[in-house]
Amino acid sequence: MPDINWEPPFCAEGSSCFRLGVDADGNGYIAVKGQEDRYLTDSLDALRTLIIDIKAGKADHLL
């Protein structure tokens, strides 16, 4: 398992908490709190783009 530096979890009322992390090799990670051993990974640039797009409302149709 890579050495992942996890951020504090992002939690909403009554829902799962998600954690974002990075490693020294420039990879980004997303996991459910408590299940950090089962993560999605991609480049740090891909994680950055995902966050920017979500903030811009491009995923609002999923809500």
C-alpha positions in Angstrom: 0.0 0.0 0.0 1.4 3.4 -0.9 2.2 6.0 1.8 -0.8 8.2 1.5 -1.2 11.5 3.4 -4.9 11.6 4.0 -6.8 14.9 4.7 -9.4 15.1 7.4 -12.7 13.6 6.2 -15.4 15.7 4.4 -18.7 14.8 5.9 -22.3 15.8 5.3 -25.3 15.3 7.6 -26.4 11.7 7.6 -24.1 10.6 4.8 -20.7 8.9 4.4 -17.5 10.8 4.9 -15.0 11.0 2.1 -11.3 11.4 2.4 -8.8 12.9 -0.1 -5.2 12.1 0.0 -1.9 12.4 -1.9 1.4 10.6 -2.0 5.0 11.6 -2.7 4.8 10.4 -6.3 2.0 12.9 -7.3 -1.0 10.5 -7.1 -4.3 11.6 -5.7 -6.7 9.3 -3.7 -10.3 9.2 -2.7 -11.8 6.9 -0.1 -14.7 6.5 2.3 -13.7 7.2 5.9 -12.8 3.9 7.5 -12.2 2.2 4.2 -9.0 3.9 3.2 -7.6 0.5 2.1 -10.2 0.6 -0.7 -9.4 3.8 -2.6 -9.7 5.2 -6.1 -6.5 6.7 -7.4 -5.4 8.9 -10.3 -2.9 11.6 -10.9 -2.9 14.7 -8.7 -3.8 16.7 -11.8 -6.9 14.5 -12.3 -7.9 15.0 -8.7 -7.4 18.8 -9.0 -9.6 18.8 -12.1 -12.3 16.8 -10.4 -12.4 19.2 -7.4 -12.5 22.3 -9.7 -15.3 20.8 -11.9 -17.4 19.9 -8.8 -16.9 23.4 -7.4 -18.0 24.8 -10.8 -21.3 22.9 -10.6 -20.5 20.3 -13.3 -21.8 17.5 -11.0 -24.9 19.3 -9.7 -27.2 17.1 -11.8 -26.1 14.1 -9.6 -27.7 15.8 -6.5 
